[in-house]
Amino acid sequence: MAPAPDSSQREAARTLEILKRLREIEESILARAPEHDLEPSLDRIRAVMELAGEPQRTFPVIHLTGTNGKTTTARVIESVLREMGLKTGRFTSPHLHTMLERIAIGGAPIEAEKFLRAYDEVIGLIDIVDARSAAEGEPRMTYFEVLVAVAYAAFADAPVDVAIVEVGMGGSWDATNVADGVVSVITPIALDHQHFLGDTETDIALEKSGIIKADGIAISATQADPAVATILRERAEEVGAQIASEGEQFGIEGADVAVGGQALTVRGLAATYEDLFLPFHGTHMAQNAAVAIAAVEAFLGGGEQPLDIDVLKAGLAAATSPGRLEVVRRSPTVLVDAAHNPAGARALRDGLEEAFTFTTLVGVVAILKDKDATEMLEILEPVLDEVIVTRTTSPRAMRPNDLGEIAKGVFGESRVTVVDDLPDALDRAAGIADGAGVGGGVLATGSVITAAEVRMLLGVTDA
């Protein structure tokens, strides 16, 4: 007679069963319409939330939109609020390595078992809404909508003291907008996803302004187009919200490069905070931090009560933002950055010039087919000595030969190498950087997927 399994064996078997079921559910969710092929409507997610008893109304929400900087700003807000003793939920997208990263509780990706529990709570309701949609000739819920439903259920179950929620795309009809943010945050708005959001920055601003809600407080980063700032102010006035703008009510007073990041002085809504250390590089990251600080002030005291300086310092110093101008290897230095549009490329270029002094910097660039590759490469050209174009494993990736032709038109043929596979491209770039000596480095960029796959190739998987 075989001996009964001991507790460690039972636990191992249970863990395997959880992981197996998680893989099955991930495959089921991925089989739905992807987030880049969405169906602009709140009808489906609203119906699920109503059937679920409105879990998104059981906790206050800080809601973020914009074109770039949303995830970093969300993570800084979360880090500061956690340092203040609050239990946080965070919903961001896309993920780097695993779907579980999108839903964080207490600063860490949701545990698989808790994800499954929240999924089980909503999947029956999703099936009901899918059936209704099918009967009316409408599509079923999308990948993103399902994850929003799971996130809100998980946050209610935890329960969290506050949820920091990043939109997937847009604002008014983004699935996350079934929640009403007591604080809405608008990071810089630029052109991206024009086929869904509109062809001008003002069109995009109109859509994104939809997260500003009645009696809330809106926090806006500096907007390059004054017309965008006007749209945001008008929306706030229309719904009866307060609005505070970077450069007017708050902003960066001073910034200096420091080892591993930068030293900041930030004028907040309620006080000026000196000697802050931010473990990120670049002016854009400092601006993200200033917006985050204003958002925390708005959430905790309506923007009228100063934050405890020691708690703020600790919260900022503990913040992380994987895949954003991140050093993932030394000797040679390898940076990854998730820049995937011209505005992101511009912030990346400026951050490189401010914080790094490479004698030779080799770019490993893989861009998705629906992005403006020409403008992105033109922006990065002054900071890259050579560029190796390649592709990720994404089916949306631009073919290396096609991207290579674009790159040759920007850099000249002598500075461009086409390598079909990303691992080989990374090896080639590292070899060139090594040959350049102590000042050689590699920058991998072009999409979130590029940053994620290079991180994985180098054994970095935390997020």
N, C-alpha and C positions, 0 to 999 in steps of 0.2 A: 504494500500500500504506500503510495507516494506521500511524503510529508506535506502538510498544509503549507501554503505560501506564507512567509512571514510578512510583517507590516511593510517593510521596504519593497518587497516584491509586489504587494498589493498596490502600493502607492505608484510604483513604476508602471504597472498595468493601467492604473487609472489615468496617469499622465498621458500614456500613449493613446488611450481612448479619447481623451480631450483633444489632443493634437490631431487625431484622425478626423474627428467631427469638425474641428475648426477648418481643416483643409477642405472638407466637403462643403461647408457653408461659404467659405471664400470663393470656391469655384462657382457656387450657385449665384452669389452676388455679382461676380465678375461676368457672368453670362448675361447680365442685364445691360441696357444701353449704357455706354461708358460716359464719364463726366465731360468729355470733350464733344459728346454728341447728345446733349441734353434736350429736354422738352420743357421750354419756359412756361411754368405754371406752378402755382401753389396748391392747386386743387387736390392733388393726390396726397401730398404730405400733410396737408391740413386735415383731410379726411382721416388719415391714420392717427394723427394726434388727438382728434376728437374722440375716436373710438378708444384710444388709450387713456382717456381722462386728462388730457392736456399736461403731460409730464413736464413740458418746457416752461410751464408757469409755476413750478414748485421751487424755483431758485432764481435769483437775479442774474441777468446776462450782461456782459460787456461784449458788444458785437462789433466786429471789424470788417471793413471793406477797403478797397483801394486797388491799385495795380501791382505795386511791389512793396515789400516790407511788412506785409501782414503777419506772416508767421513769426518773424523775429519780434515784432512789436507784441504779439500775443504771448510769446514765451517770456519776454521781459515783464509784462504785466503779471503773468502767472507767478514768476519767481518772486517778485516783490510781495504779492499778496500772500504767498505761502510763507514767506519770512515773517509776515505779520500774524501768522497763526491760523489763516483761513484754509479750509479744505477746498481745493480748486478742481474744477473740471476744465479741460481744454480740448477744443475740437479744431483741427487744422487740416489742411490738404495742400498738395498731394503728399503722400508719404514717401520716405526714402527707401525703406527696406521691407516693412510689413504693414498691413492694413491696420493692425492694432495701434500703431503710432498715432493714428488720427484721433483717437479717443484716449486722452490722458486723464488720470485721476491722481491727485496728489503729486503731480509733476512727473509721473511715470506712465508709460503706455499701459493701457488697461490689461489686466490679467486675462488670459484666454478664457478661464472659467466664468468670469464676470461678463465678458463679451458674449459668451454663449447664453448666459442667463438673460441678458437684455435682449438678445436676438430672439430667444424663445418667447419673450413677452410680446414682441411686436410682429412676428412673422405671420401669425394667424390673421392679424388685422391687415397686414400688407396683402395677404392672399385675398381677403374680402375686397379691398380696394382695387386690386388687379382685376378681379372678376367683374366688378362694376365697370371699370375702364374698358375691358374687352367687350362687354355687352353694348357699350356706347361707341365702339369703334375707335377708342382712344388707346394710347400705349400704356403698358404697365409701368410701375415705378422704376426709376433708374437706379443704377449703382449708387450714385451719390445720395439720392433720396432715402434709400434703405439705410445707409450709414448714418444719416442725420437722425432718422427715427431710432436707431440703436443707441446713438450717442445720448439723445435726450432721455431715453429710458434708463440708460446706465447712470447718468448724472442724478436723476431722481432717486434711483435705488441706493446710491452711495451713502447718504445723500451729500451733495456738495453745498458749500456755502455760496459759491459763485461759479458761473461758467463763463469762460473766455472763448468766444465762438467766432471763428473766421469763416466768411462766406466762401463758397466754392467758386462762384463767378457772379459778377453783377451785384445785385442788392435786392431790388423790389421783389423779383420773382425767384430769388435764390431760395432753395429749400430751407436753409437755416432761418429765414425771415418769418417763419411761423412763431418765433420767439420775439418778444419786444425788449430790446436792450435798454436798460436804464442809462447806460453810457454807450454811445456809438462812436466808433473811431474810424476816421477816413484817412488812410495813408495816401501818399502821392498818386494822383490819377494820371495815366498816360494811355497811349493806344495799345490795345491788346484784345484779342477775342472779338474783333470788329464784326464778324459775321453774326454774333449774337448781341453785342452791346451797342453797336453803332459805329459810324465812320469818323466821328470827331470826339475830341475830349469832352466837349459839352454834352454830346449824346450819352457818353459813358457816365458822366457825372450825374445826369438826370436819373439814370438807372440805379447807380450806386447810392444816391442820396436817399433812396427808399428805406434804408435801415434806420434813418433818423426818426425817432418816435416821439409822440406827444409827451410833454412833461419830462423828457430826458435831457441829457447833456451830450452834445456832440463835440468831439475833439478832432480838429482837422490839422493834418500836417501842412506844410507849405505847399501850395499848388502853383505849378509853373504858369498855368493859364489863369489870369485874373477872372475870366468868365466862369471857370470851374468854381472858384471860391464864392462868386456871386450866387451860383446855383445852390451851393451848400447852405449859404446864409438864408436864401429865400425859402428853401425847404424847412429849415429850422423855424423861421418865422411863421410859415404856413401851419405847422403842426404844434406850435407853442413850445419848442425846445430851446434851451440855451445853446450857444455855440462859442467855443474858444479856439482860436487859430494860432498855429505856430508863427512866430515872428511878431505877433501882436500881444496876446495874453500870456504866452510862454515861449521858451526857446533855449537854444544853446548860447551860453554867455562866454564859454571858453572851452577849448579842446586842445590837448597836447598828446602826441604819440608817447605811449608808455610800453614797457616790456609786456608783451602779451595782450595789448589792447590800447586803451587811451584813458587819460585823466580828464574828467569833465567838470564844468560848472554849469548847472542847469537852473534857469529861472522857471519855476513852476507856477501854477495858478495861485498858490498860497504862500510860497516862500522861495528863496534862492538856496540851492543846495550845492555846496562846494566839496572839492576833493573826492569826487566819485570816481571809482574805477569801473570801466566797462570792458569786459574781456572780448571785445570785437573790434575790428579794424574798419576805418573809413568814416567819412562825414555822414554818409547815409545811415550808418549804424548808430552814430551819435544822435541823429535826428529821430530815428526810431525810438531810442531810449527816452528822449525828451517827450515824445508823444505818449509813450507808455507811462511815464511819471505823471503827466497831466491827467491821463485816464484814471490812474489809481487815485489821485487827489479828488477827481470828480466823483468817483465811486464811493470813497470812504467819507468824504465830508462836503460834498457838493462843490469842491474846489475852494473851500474857505478855510480848511484846517491843514496846517503844515504836517508833513510826514515826519516821523521819527527818523533823524538823520542816520543813526546807527543801523536801524532796520533797513532803511533804503539802501545804504551802502552794501550791506550783506546781501540783499536781494539782487542788486545789480551784479555784484561780483560772482554770484552763483548762477547767473543766467547762461544758457547755452543756446546756440542756433546752428545745429549741424548742417553742413552743406552750403553755408553762406560765408564766403571768403575764409574758408577753414583750412588750416594747415593739417594735413593728414599724414605727412611723412617728412622726415629730415634726411639729408644726405642722399640725393638732392632733395631740396624742399619741394613738396608737391602740394599745391593748393587746389581745392575744389570750390566751385561756385555755381549755384543753380540759376544764374541769369539766363532767361529764356525769351527776352524781348529787348528792344532797343533801350528802354529806360533802365532795365536791369543791367545791361551791358555798360551803360554810361556810369552807373553807380559803381560797378565792378572796376572799370578803368580808373575812376577817380580814387577809389580805395587803394588800388595797387600803387598809384603814384604817391599817395600820401604816406603809406605805411611800409612799403617794401623798397629795397634798393638792389634789385637783381642786375647783374651785368649781362646776363643772357636769360631770357624767359621764353620758353617753348610752350605754345598753346596746343592742347589736345581738344579739338572742337567737334562736337556732334550735336546737330540741331534737328528739330522736328520739321516735317514737311510744310506745316501750316504757319511757320514763323518767318519773320523778315530776316533771313540769313545775311543778305547783302548789307543792310544797315548795321546789324550786329557786328559783322566783321569789320566794317569801316570804322566803327567806334573803337574796337579793340586793336586795330592795326598799329597805332603808335606805341603800344606797350608790349607787343609780341615781336620778338626777333624772328622766330620761325613759327609756322603753324602746321600741325599734322591733323588733317581732317579724316574723320572716321565715322562710325555709326554705333549706336547702342543696340540692344536687343529689341527695342520697341518697334512694333510694326509701323509706327508713324514716323520713324526716323528717315531723314533725307538720305538718299543713296550717296556713298562717299564720292563717286566720280562726279555727280552733279554738284555737290557741295564744293568739291575741289575746283571745278571750273569757276564757280563764284569766287572762291578764295584767291585763285590766281589773278582774277581781274582786280582784286583789292590789294594783294600783297606783292604781286609779281610772281612769275613761275618759279624763280630760284628760291623763294622762301616758303614754298608750299610742297608738302608731301601728302600723298593719298595712301592711307592704309585701311584695308577693308574692315579689320576687326579691332575693337577697342583694346583688348589686352596687348596686342602687338603694337598698337599706336602708343600706348602708355610706355611700353618697354623702349620703343624707339625714342620717345621724348626724353625719358630718364637717361638714356645713353648720351644724348646730345647735351643735356644739362650737366651730367657728370663730367663730360669732356671739357665743359666750360670752366670747371674749377669751382671754388667756394661760392661764387656769385651766381651759379646756375640754378634755375628753377623750372618747374612745370606748373602750368595752369590748365586744369581740366574744366570745361564749361560748355554751355550751349543749351542745357536743359536740366531739370531736376533729375531726370533719369541718368544723364551723364555723370552728375555729381554722385548719385547713389551707386552706380556701377563701379566707378573708380574707387569709392570708399570700400566697397566690398572686395575688389581686387587687391586692395592693400590691407585687408583684414580689419577694417573699421566698420562696425555694424551698429554701434550704439546710436540711439536717436531720442 
